[in-house]
Amino acid sequence: MSVYTVVSGACEGSLACSTCHVIVMDMEYYNKLEDPTDEENDMLDLAFGLTETSRLGCQIVASPELDGIRLAIPAATRNFAVDGYVPKPH
């Protein structure tokens, strides 16, 4: 049986960033997810626009019981690379 995550961020699921921050749109589906770990909560603290149903997409494992889950991407981010920021060379 293969296991797939819903969304992967810059750290490829190693809980070292918050670029895959998503908002679970329905509390019914949010309640089906395993509780976030302390490491996930630490990364969520760095994310923009947290809500009661915020999660890191890389920690949501797709399963038949999550069929139909709706996720929203926050309206903004604190990730400069995603926001179009281009650093100047040194």
C-alpha positions in Angstrom: 0.0 0.0 0.0 1.4 3.4 -1.0 1.2 6.4 1.3 0.9 9.9 -0.2 0.8 13.3 1.4 -1.5 16.0 0.2 0.9 18.9 -0.1 4.7 19.0 0.2 6.7 22.2 1.1 10.2 23.3 0.6 11.6 21.0 3.3 9.9 18.0 1.6 8.0 17.0 4.8 10.8 17.1 7.3 9.0 19.7 9.5 11.7 22.4 8.9 9.5 25.1 7.3 5.9 26.3 7.0 5.6 26.7 3.2 2.9 24.0 2.9 0.6 25.7 5.4 -3.0 25.0 4.4 -6.4 25.6 6.0 -8.8 22.7 6.3 -12.1 24.2 5.2 -14.4 21.7 7.0 -14.2 20.9 10.7 -15.6 17.5 9.9 -12.4 16.6 8.0 -10.1 18.5 10.4 -11.4 16.3 13.2 -10.5 13.1 11.2 -6.8 14.1 11.1 -4.3 12.9 13.7 -3.5 15.6 16.2 -0.5 17.8 15.2 2.8 17.0 16.8 4.7 19.6 18.8 7.1 19.9 15.9 4.2 20.7 13.5 2.8 23.2 16.0 6.2 24.9 16.2 6.3 25.3 12.5 2.7 26.5 12.3 3.7 29.3 14.8 5.9 30.7 12.0 3.2 30.6 9.3 1.1 33.6 8.2 -2.7 33.7 8.7 -3.2 30.8 11.2 -6.7 29.6 11.7 -8.3 27.1 14.1 -8.0 24.5 11.3 -4.5 25.3 10.0 -2.2 22.4 9.3 1.0 21.7 7.4 0.0 20.0 4.2 3.0 17.7 4.3 1.6 16.1 7.5 -1.8 15.3 6.0 -1.7 11.8 4.8 -4.3 11.1 2.1 -6.7 8.2 2.9 -10.1 7.1 1.8 -11.8 8.8 4.8 -10.4 12.1 3.6 -11.9 11.8 0.2 -13.6 15.2 -0.5 -11.4 17.2 1.9 -11.2 20.9 0.9 -8.0 22.8 1.6 -7.4 26.5 1.2 -4.0 28.2 0.7 -3.5 31.3 2.9 -3.9 34.7 1.1 -0.3 35.6 1.9 2.9 34.0 3.0 6.1 34.8 4.9 8.1 32.9 2.3 9.9 35.6 0.3 10.7 33.2 -2.6 7.0 32.5 -3.1 6.1 36.2 -2.8 8.4 37.0 -5.7 11.3 38.5 -3.7 14.6 38.1 -5.5 17.6 38.6 -3.3 20.4 40.8 -4.6 23.7 39.0 -5.2 26.5 39.6 -2.6 
